[in-house]
Amino acid sequence: MMFSSIEDVRNRIDQIDSELVKMIAQRSQCVKAAAAFKSDHSAVRAPDRVQQVIDKVSEQATEAGLPTVIIEKVYRTMIDAFIDYELRQHDQLRQEKC
């Protein structure tokens, strides 16, 4: 990418952030839907699945020329936030069934 000023860089970052927010919102809809299929908190936490996701995005990061340490930190933080969200969704669904 070529930029002629810091404003150009910031504008592009803002555009990317806007796209990321939309994609994360889509991911949250999937996470909310997944809560209905899981039997308990252990299934929500799914450490094996978390590691699968980390491995997959780390490989994709390498292919894209991104240091894996960055993608791993971003994804672990995001996954932790989504696990908390999904646990709340799971609990809410269970309460509604009672």
Buried (B, 14 or more C-beta within 10 A) or exposed (E): EEEEEEEEEEEEEEEEEEEEEEEEEEEBEEBBEBBEEBEEEEBBBBEEEBEEBBEEBBEEBEEEEBEBEEBBEEBEEBBEEBBEBBBEBBEEEEEEEE
